[in-house]
Amino acid sequence: MDETIWPIILLVTVVALAVVAVVLVIRVLRGMRSGLPLQDERSRARNAKAGYYAFYMSIYATLALGVIFVLLEDRDITLPNSELLFIVVAIMGSIHIAFSTYVNRRGRRSST
C-alpha cells in the first residue's frame, strides 16, 4: 500500500478508540451515579454471547485473509508483519463491536 495511507489509518483508529473510551467512561459514570451495578447477569450473558460469535467470526476472517494472500501471491503484494497484524486486530475488534451492538440491541427489543 501507499506509505501515506498508514498514518491516516492509525490516526482514524486512535480517534475511534478514544471516542469508544469516552462513551464507555460516560456510561460507567452514569451507572455509578444512579446506583446501578456495572454489570448484571443479563449483560454478562450478552457479552459472553457476543464474544463467542466474534471469536468464531474472527477465526474465519483470519482464514479468509490468509486465503486471499495465497491467491494474490503472484501479484507481488507484500505487507510487513506489523501492518498485517494491525489489519487482523482491526478486523477482530470491528467484528466484536458489531456483535456486541447487535446482541445488546436485540436484547433490548425482546425485553420490552
MODELLER restraints for C-alpha pairs under 7 A, 6 or more apart:
rsr = mdl.restraints
at = mdl.atoms
rsr.add(forms.Gaussian(group=physical.xy_distance, feature=features.Distance(at['CA:28:A'], at['CA:38:A']), mean=6.68, stdev=0.5))
rsr.add(forms.Gaussian(group=physical.xy_distance, feature=features.Distance(at['CA:31:A'], at['CA:37:A']), mean=6.94, stdev=0.5))
rsr.add(forms.Gaussian(group=physical.xy_distance, feature=features.Distance(at['CA:31:A'], at['CA:38:A']), mean=6.62, stdev=0.5))
rsr.add(forms.Gaussian(group=physical.xy_distance, feature=features.Distance(at['CA:46:A'], at['CA:103:A']), mean=6.30, stdev=0.5))
rsr.add(forms.Gaussian(group=physical.xy_distance, feature=features.Distance(at['CA:46:A'], at['CA:104:A']), mean=6.64, stdev=0.5))
rsr.add(forms.Gaussian(group=physical.xy_distance, feature=features.Distance(at['CA:47:A'], at['CA:100:A']), mean=6.50, stdev=0.5))
rsr.add(forms.Gaussian(group=physical.xy_distance, feature=features.Distance(at['CA:50:A'], at['CA:96:A']), mean=6.68, stdev=0.5))
rsr.add(forms.Gaussian(group=physical.xy_distance, feature=features.Distance(at['CA:50:A'], at['CA:99:A']), mean=5.19, stdev=0.5))
rsr.add(forms.Gaussian(group=physical.xy_distance, feature=features.Distance(at['CA:50:A'], at['CA:100:A']), mean=5.04, stdev=0.5))
rsr.add(forms.Gaussian(group=physical.xy_distance, feature=features.Distance(at['CA:50:A'], at['CA:103:A']), mean=6.41, stdev=0.5))
rsr.add(forms.Gaussian(group=physical.xy_distance, feature=features.Distance(at['CA:51:A'], at['CA:96:A']), mean=6.44, stdev=0.5))
rsr.add(forms.Gaussian(group=physical.xy_distance, feature=features.Distance(at['CA:54:A'], at['CA:95:A']), mean=5.70, stdev=0.5))
rsr.add(forms.Gaussian(group=physical.xy_distance, feature=features.Distance(at['CA:54:A'], at['CA:96:A']), mean=4.90, stdev=0.5))
rsr.add(forms.Gaussian(group=physical.xy_distance, feature=features.Distance(at['CA:54:A'], at['CA:99:A']), mean=6.48, stdev=0.5))
rsr.add(forms.Gaussian(group=physical.xy_distance, feature=features.Distance(at['CA:58:A'], at['CA:92:A']), mean=5.24, stdev=0.5))
rsr.add(forms.Gaussian(group=physical.xy_distance, feature=features.Distance(at['CA:58:A'], at['CA:95:A']), mean=6.99, stdev=0.5))
rsr.add(forms.Gaussian(group=physical.xy_distance, feature=features.Distance(at['CA:62:A'], at['CA:88:A']), mean=6.56, stdev=0.5))
